[in-house]
Amino acid sequence: MPEIILSDYFYGDESEEFIYFKIPRLLITDQKFKHVSTDAKLLYSMLLDRMGL
């Protein structure tokens, strides 16, 4: 198995590997959001991310 070396810097598009969306915990744990689809929750988190720009 090849050894993976982590450097302190990212070059070019390497930083794109670590992009994620924050999903509010209430959307996952609260019973009143149980009927909301996972696609809708993902869309909400994507829109919430865009609002932060």
N, C-alpha and C positions, 0 to 999 in steps of 0.2 A: 504494500500500500504506500503510495507516495506521501511524503511529508508535506503538510500545508503550512506555509509561512505567512503570517499576518504582518503586513507592514503598517506603519503609522499614517500612510498617505494613500489616497485613492486617485487614480489617473483616468482621464477620459470619461467613459461611461461606466466605470467600475462602481461609482456611488449609486447608480441606478439599481443595483442588486439589493440595496438595503432600504428601499422606500416602502413604507407601510401606511395604512390608514388606521386612525384611532376610532374605535367603536365604543361609544359610551356603555359602561357596565350595565346600566339600567336596561338597555335594549336586550341584553342577554339574560339578566337575572330576574327582572320584574315580571310578574305574572300578567300584568295588563298589556304587555307587548308580546305575549306568547303567540298570538294569532298573526303577528306581522311576519312576513316571509323573510328568509335570510337575504334574498336579493334586495328587498326594500331596505333592510338594515345596512347592507353594503352600499347601496346608493346614497343613503343618508350620510354615511361616513365619508363618502367621496365628496358630496356637496359641502359637508362641514369642513373638509380639508380645503376646498376651493375658497370658502369664506375666509379662511385664515391667510390668504395671500395678500 
